[in-house]
Amino acid sequence: MSLVGNTIENAGPEMLDTVKIAETPEGVALKLTCVSFYARSIAWMIDALIQGAVIILLLFVLPGLGDFGMGLLFIVMFFLHWLYPVFFEVYFQGQTPGKKLMKIQVLLIDGTMVNWGASLLRNLLRTVDFLPFFYALGVVTMLMSRDFRRLGDLAANTIVVYKRELKEKIISQQDAVEAAVYAPKVALTGKEQQTIISYAERRNDFSPERAEELALLAIPLMDNLPVPNQQRANNQPAELASQGSERLLGIAAYLMGRR
Amino acid sequence: MNQAQFIHAHEQQWLILEVLLNPQLKQELTQELTQESKKHWFKAWHKKRSGRKKKITPTSPNEEKIMALSPALIIKADFPDLYRDVCQHLSLAQSRRYSPYLIERLSFLIDRAHQVFYRPGHIHGQSAAGSLLTFFTRIFPQTVRNESHWLWLSSAVFYLPLLLMIVLIQLWPEFVYSVMSPDTVAGMEAMYDPQAEHIGRERGSDSDSKMFGFYIFNNTGIGFRTFATGLLFGIGSLFTLMFNGLHIGAAAGHLTQIGYGGTFWPFVSGHSAMELTAIALSGAAGLKLGFSLLIPGRKSRYQAMLDAAKISVKIMAGAALMFFIAAFIEAFWSSSQSIAANIKYIVGIAMWLIVFSYFAFAGQQQENSLNVKKSEQENSLNGKKMDES
């Protein structure tokens, strides 16, 4: 789950994407990345294995306690079957162990945490999704609905999304653009500015050659740069090789407010 | 304001918000200022425990900056204010086209804060046990009362076949075989044979706890399925209600007809109120869900279903507890042979009265006061309108 950079700019024609946007009361647009049928079924399988393992373990232990153990076994089976997902979804940020491994979580459609009622509902309605055999109805509904929601999700108004994670480098690279500040020759639109800033922040992910190659796409922005006329990077003298990317980083620094 | 100035001006707020989102970290950082709370034995014990653990480290790369925050600031911090401020920072950062990484950092923070801020919770200041109590003393009976037409409908679908079956079998005994196989009938006869050592599902009283578990697993499961299959336009609920009605009716009718009523009726009387009502409630919840799709009224079909689902799941949660109580009674009271039949009948009737009066009266006072408040508000609103005109 993440936020939309700028809703107005991105409000082009609706893209064929697995992203759903929920707006908070503060006017912030939350971007929910829906989880497809495949990842969800893997998560379900992991949960089923855990449930099965617990029951098999108890099958060895509890009958030793006689009828009391058998009674306990039935009760455990009941709770594992019906309330195991509810318990984890309510108390562990919408994540059963299987969902946690798949890094996905259940949320209400408005991006808030799932509550008791919704979680109970979507898990009780599993019965219908299971019909007529092995989640056939659930899978069909999931593939037909825009956000991969099964019947239980539709009724409980929940959605299964990828849990958002912050990558560490995001902070560390934040203000690390160190190049001679350089004002662009022409006025740039917002989207172009963002593209250049993104380039600056991701430059360490590219090889130097690739970084230079990308930077040279923006040659109209840079005057006084000797245009490498049909020259290939490996033919150039070393000090010229990174000139384009240096210049573009300079523009990025300018756009980010350094003067 | 350029990006560096912006970060410099507001970063402290972001860091504080980050701390507030992590209660353990907050506790760690504010430990020195809250020494007095040590006096409370529970907190002292808790602290002892958490003290043994390793120092909790913040999960973000801003570790050093967070550790450098002054505890006083964290204690003073107001979460809602902070949350709204950072929302504004995010909007500013977006409209000023600050770096995507900064926007990502802020949006990630808002993301988590939003989930905490709008966390579905108990009524303010109420514990989990308290809200559970509120649910069973007020919300559940009130909901059932509001939706009583569905309960009447599902009761009709359930009890009419049941009674019909009892009557029909008294007239034509062989009618039982139309719904049950001869094997099932024979098994049932063996269970309730007055000459047998144990009545009710062939067992001794030492297996009560086993049967308790089994009843919870089986009966509550049936209830849940009755509810869930109601989503298929009510068909599943109708079918399960009718099927169970016919079966229970056939069993009761047949056993009475062959003269085993003396063992059968005392056995079932104790838990009948809870169990039969719970089945009827499961059916009612399912019917409400299914019929919302068929007869959505003035809403869209999907919206009608959403609204119905919210209410029906409450009924189902209450019905689940009734199934548990029924399982307890059936396993530990109904099966007891040392209790005279008359006492069992009296208890059975008492249970029906309790169930009936629970749904008729529980939570009515609060409901009435709520209604009075509402009508007062409406009156005052109307009064204002009158004045204006």
Interface residues (C-beta under 8 A of the other chain):
Chain A: M1 S2 L3 G5 N6 T24 E26 G27 V28 L30 D67 F68 M70 G71 L72 L73 F74 I75 M77 F78 H81 W82 Q93 L107 L108 D110 G111 T112 M113 V114 N115 W116 G117 L120 L121 L124 L125 R126 T127 V128 L131 L151 L154 A155 A156 N157 R164 L166 E168 I170 I171 S172 Q173 Q174 D175 G190 Q193 Q194 I197 S198 A200 E201 L255 M256 G257 R258 R259
Chain B: M1 N2 Q3 A4 Q5 F6 I7 S60 P61 N62 Y83 R84 C87 L90 S91 Q94 S95 R97 Y98 S99 P100 Y101 L102 I103 E104 R105 S107 F108 I110 D111 H114 Q115 Y118 R119 P120 D206 S207 D208 S209 K210 M211 F212 G213 F214 I216 F217 T220 G221 F224 R225 F227 A228 T229 L231 L232 G236 L289 Y302 M305 L306 A309 K310 V313 K314 M316 A317
